[in-house]
Amino acid sequence: MDGAKIQLWLNSKMQSDDAVPNNGKWDDYQAMVAKSFIEVRKGRQVIKLIASGTNEWQWNLEHFELTRVDDTATSPN
């Protein structure tokens, strides 16, 4: 859908708000990388993904991954 977004929340605080490109197909999955890194500390955390936009259905998600990066890494932008 046009105008769709994905939000990533960590412990009730929005960390990333990224546009989801419309590829015109419901089940043709494409990799996306969040526009910013998040810091997840040791211990129990609550991570939430939210589909946002103006349509009833926003996007179809196959899976998501959290990847550990070096502490000295810079933002993916």
mmCIF file of the C-alpha atoms, coordinates in Angstrom:
data_MODEL
# 
_entry.id   MODEL 
# 
loop_
_atom_site.group_PDB 
_atom_site.id 
_atom_site.type_symbol 
_atom_site.label_atom_id 
_atom_site.label_alt_id 
_atom_site.label_comp_id 
_atom_site.label_asym_id 
_atom_site.label_entity_id 
_atom_site.label_seq_id 
_atom_site.pdbx_PDB_ins_code 
_atom_site.Cartn_x 
_atom_site.Cartn_y 
_atom_site.Cartn_z 
_atom_site.occupancy 
_atom_site.B_iso_or_equiv 
_atom_site.pdbx_formal_charge 
_atom_site.auth_seq_id 
_atom_site.auth_comp_id 
_atom_site.auth_asym_id 
_atom_site.auth_atom_id 
_atom_site.pdbx_PDB_model_num 
ATOM 1  C CA . MET A 1 1  ? 0.000  0.000   0.000  1.00 0.00 ? 1  MET A CA 1 
ATOM 2  C CA . ASP A 1 2  ? 1.142  3.534   -0.647 1.00 0.00 ? 2  ASP A CA 1 
ATOM 3  C CA . GLY A 1 3  ? 1.839  5.605   2.461  1.00 0.00 ? 3  GLY A CA 1 
ATOM 4  C CA . ALA A 1 4  ? 2.482  2.599   4.708  1.00 0.00 ? 4  ALA A CA 1 
ATOM 5  C CA . LYS A 1 5  ? 5.002  2.781   7.534  1.00 0.00 ? 5  LYS A CA 1 
ATOM 6  C CA . ILE A 1 6  ? 6.539  0.486   10.111 1.00 0.00 ? 6  ILE A CA 1 
ATOM 7  C CA . GLN A 1 7  ? 7.323  1.691   13.614 1.00 0.00 ? 7  GLN A CA 1 
ATOM 8  C CA . LEU A 1 8  ? 9.673  -0.061  16.014 1.00 0.00 ? 8  LEU A CA 1 
ATOM 9  C CA . TRP A 1 9  ? 9.056  0.548   19.705 1.00 0.00 ? 9  TRP A CA 1 
ATOM 10 C CA . LEU A 1 10 ? 11.291 -0.398  22.613 1.00 0.00 ? 10 LEU A CA 1 
ATOM 11 C CA . ASN A 1 11 ? 9.823  -0.282  26.129 1.00 0.00 ? 11 ASN A CA 1 
ATOM 12 C CA . SER A 1 12 ? 6.933  2.024   25.089 1.00 0.00 ? 12 SER A CA 1 
ATOM 13 C CA . LYS A 1 13 ? 9.208  4.515   23.278 1.00 0.00 ? 13 LYS A CA 1 
ATOM 14 C CA . MET A 1 14 ? 9.218  4.799   19.471 1.00 0.00 ? 14 MET A CA 1 
ATOM 15 C CA . GLN A 1 15 ? 12.723 4.179   18.143 1.00 0.00 ? 15 GLN A CA 1 
ATOM 16 C CA . SER A 1 16 ? 12.182 4.138   14.380 1.00 0.00 ? 16 SER A CA 1 
ATOM 17 C CA . ASP A 1 17 ? 9.436  5.233   11.960 1.00 0.00 ? 17 ASP A CA 1 
ATOM 18 C CA . ASP A 1 18 ? 10.222 4.052   8.417  1.00 0.00 ? 18 ASP A CA 1 
ATOM 19 C CA . ALA A 1 19 ? 8.298  4.157   5.134  1.00 0.00 ? 19 ALA A CA 1 
ATOM 20 C CA . VAL A 1 20 ? 7.469  0.750   3.629  1.00 0.00 ? 20 VAL A CA 1 
ATOM 21 C CA . PRO A 1 21 ? 7.839  0.874   -0.169 1.00 0.00 ? 21 PRO A CA 1 
ATOM 22 C CA . ASN A 1 22 ? 4.927  -0.361  -2.279 1.00 0.00 ? 22 ASN A CA 1 
ATOM 23 C CA . ASN A 1 23 ? 6.191  -3.115  -4.563 1.00 0.00 ? 23 ASN A CA 1 
ATOM 24 C CA . GLY A 1 24 ? 2.697  -3.925  -5.862 1.00 0.00 ? 24 GLY A CA 1 
ATOM 25 C CA . LYS A 1 25 ? 2.687  -7.520  -4.601 1.00 0.00 ? 25 LYS A CA 1 
ATOM 26 C CA . TRP A 1 26 ? 1.370  -8.891  -1.316 1.00 0.00 ? 26 TRP A CA 1 
ATOM 27 C CA . ASP A 1 27 ? 3.775  -11.832 -0.991 1.00 0.00 ? 27 ASP A CA 1 
ATOM 28 C CA . ASP A 1 28 ? 6.934  -10.552 -2.706 1.00 0.00 ? 28 ASP A CA 1 
ATOM 29 C CA . TYR A 1 29 ? 9.030  -9.828  0.379  1.00 0.00 ? 29 TYR A CA 1 
ATOM 30 C CA . GLN A 1 30 ? 11.898 -7.341  0.222  1.00 0.00 ? 30 GLN A CA 1 
ATOM 31 C CA . ALA A 1 31 ? 14.514 -6.648  2.867  1.00 0.00 ? 31 ALA A CA 1 
ATOM 32 C CA . MET A 1 32 ? 14.321 -3.338  4.726  1.00 0.00 ? 32 MET A CA 1 
ATOM 33 C CA . VAL A 1 33 ? 16.774 -1.813  7.181  1.00 0.00 ? 33 VAL A CA 1 
ATOM 34 C CA . ALA A 1 34 ? 15.624 0.613   9.860  1.00 0.00 ? 34 ALA A CA 1 
ATOM 35 C CA . LYS A 1 35 ? 16.916 4.149   9.437  1.00 0.00 ? 35 LYS A CA 1 
ATOM 36 C CA . SER A 1 36 ? 18.418 4.171   12.933 1.00 0.00 ? 36 SER A CA 1 
ATOM 37 C CA . PHE A 1 37 ? 20.059 1.849   15.438 1.00 0.00 ? 37 PHE A CA 1 
ATOM 38 C CA . ILE A 1 38 ? 18.503 1.098   18.815 1.00 0.00 ? 38 ILE A CA 1 
ATOM 39 C CA . GLU A 1 39 ? 20.272 0.207   22.019 1.00 0.00 ? 39 GLU A CA 1 
ATOM 40 C CA . VAL A 1 40 ? 18.832 -2.849  23.713 1.00 0.00 ? 40 VAL A CA 1 
ATOM 41 C CA . ARG A 1 41 ? 20.229 -3.277  27.193 1.00 0.00 ? 41 ARG A CA 1 
ATOM 42 C CA . LYS A 1 42 ? 20.705 -6.552  29.000 1.00 0.00 ? 42 LYS A CA 1 
ATOM 43 C CA . GLY A 1 43 ? 17.578 -7.907  30.647 1.00 0.00 ? 43 GLY A CA 1 
ATOM 44 C CA . ARG A 1 44 ? 13.916 -8.164  29.753 1.00 0.00 ? 44 ARG A CA 1 
ATOM 45 C CA . GLN A 1 45 ? 12.776 -5.703  27.070 1.00 0.00 ? 45 GLN A CA 1 
ATOM 46 C CA . VAL A 1 46 ? 9.505  -5.187  25.181 1.00 0.00 ? 46 VAL A CA 1 
ATOM 47 C CA . ILE A 1 47 ? 9.891  -4.751  21.416 1.00 0.00 ? 47 ILE A CA 1 
ATOM 48 C CA . LYS A 1 48 ? 6.816  -3.910  19.356 1.00 0.00 ? 48 LYS A CA 1 
ATOM 49 C CA . LEU A 1 49 ? 6.335  -3.440  15.596 1.00 0.00 ? 49 LEU A CA 1 
ATOM 50 C CA . ILE A 1 50 ? 3.389  -1.325  14.484 1.00 0.00 ? 50 ILE A CA 1 
ATOM 51 C CA . ALA A 1 51 ? 1.939  -1.077  10.975 1.00 0.00 ? 51 ALA A CA 1 
ATOM 52 C CA . SER A 1 52 ? 0.833  2.509   10.456 1.00 0.00 ? 52 SER A CA 1 
ATOM 53 C CA . GLY A 1 53 ? -0.799 4.420   7.635  1.00 0.00 ? 53 GLY A CA 1 
ATOM 54 C CA . THR A 1 54 ? -4.268 5.254   6.356  1.00 0.00 ? 54 THR A CA 1 
ATOM 55 C CA . ASN A 1 55 ? -5.269 1.876   4.864  1.00 0.00 ? 55 ASN A CA 1 
ATOM 56 C CA . GLU A 1 56 ? -6.986 -1.030  6.627  1.00 0.00 ? 56 GLU A CA 1 
ATOM 57 C CA . TRP A 1 57 ? -4.089 -3.307  5.587  1.00 0.00 ? 57 TRP A CA 1 
ATOM 58 C CA . GLN A 1 58 ? -0.647 -1.708  5.561  1.00 0.00 ? 58 GLN A CA 1 
ATOM 59 C CA . TRP A 1 59 ? 1.914  -4.347  4.652  1.00 0.00 ? 59 TRP A CA 1 
ATOM 60 C CA . ASN A 1 60 ? 2.662  -8.041  4.934  1.00 0.00 ? 60 ASN A CA 1 
ATOM 61 C CA . LEU A 1 61 ? 5.611  -9.078  7.132  1.00 0.00 ? 61 LEU A CA 1 
ATOM 62 C CA . GLU A 1 62 ? 7.469  -12.342 6.662  1.00 0.00 ? 62 GLU A CA 1 
ATOM 63 C CA . HIS A 1 63 ? 9.865  -11.898 9.628  1.00 0.00 ? 63 HIS A CA 1 
ATOM 64 C CA . PHE A 1 64 ? 12.121 -9.402  11.335 1.00 0.00 ? 64 PHE A CA 1 
ATOM 65 C CA . GLU A 1 65 ? 15.631 -9.689  12.716 1.00 0.00 ? 65 GLU A CA 1 
ATOM 66 C CA . LEU A 1 66 ? 17.598 -7.911  15.382 1.00 0.00 ? 66 LEU A CA 1 
ATOM 67 C CA . THR A 1 67 ? 21.295 -7.851  14.589 1.00 0.00 ? 67 THR A CA 1 
ATOM 68 C CA . ARG A 1 68 ? 24.034 -7.062  17.061 1.00 0.00 ? 68 ARG A CA 1 
ATOM 69 C CA . VAL A 1 69 ? 26.381 -4.362  15.766 1.00 0.00 ? 69 VAL A CA 1 
ATOM 70 C CA . ASP A 1 70 ? 29.703 -3.125  17.003 1.00 0.00 ? 70 ASP A CA 1 
ATOM 71 C CA . ASP A 1 71 ? 29.393 -0.394  19.644 1.00 0.00 ? 71 ASP A CA 1 
ATOM 72 C CA . THR A 1 72 ? 31.446 1.937   17.423 1.00 0.00 ? 72 THR A CA 1 
ATOM 73 C CA . ALA A 1 73 ? 29.177 1.499   14.354 1.00 0.00 ? 73 ALA A CA 1 
ATOM 74 C CA . THR A 1 74 ? 27.479 4.530   12.853 1.00 0.00 ? 74 THR A CA 1 
ATOM 75 C CA . SER A 1 75 ? 23.819 4.957   11.875 1.00 0.00 ? 75 SER A CA 1 
ATOM 76 C CA . PRO A 1 76 ? 22.766 3.118   8.681  1.00 0.00 ? 76 PRO A CA 1 
ATOM 77 C CA . ASN A 1 77 ? 21.777 6.429   6.993  1.00 0.00 ? 77 ASN A CA 1 
# 
